[in-house]
Amino acid sequence: MSGGHFNYDQYKIGMIADDIQLLIDNNHVENEWGYTTNYSEETIAEFRKAIVLLREAQVYARSEEHTSELQSH
């Protein structure tokens, strides 16, 4: 059984979504070097939209993996 078309890399899409969520969660929070991010509410709203789209893409990539496996048999 192969890794499918995307070689099981759909988890990377999820990691990007997780990283964006961290940007949201840590907005206006001082980091270990004393810096803070100050994303606007509009930017945060776009980040949230991106997370939804990335999670959908992750599902589609996973579905492609399973479809490829079924087609190879």
Buried (B, 14 or more C-beta within 10 A) or exposed (E): EEEBBBEEEBEEBBEBBEEBBEBBEEBEEEEEEEEEEEBEEEBEEEBEEBBEEBEEBBEEBBEBBEEBBEEEE
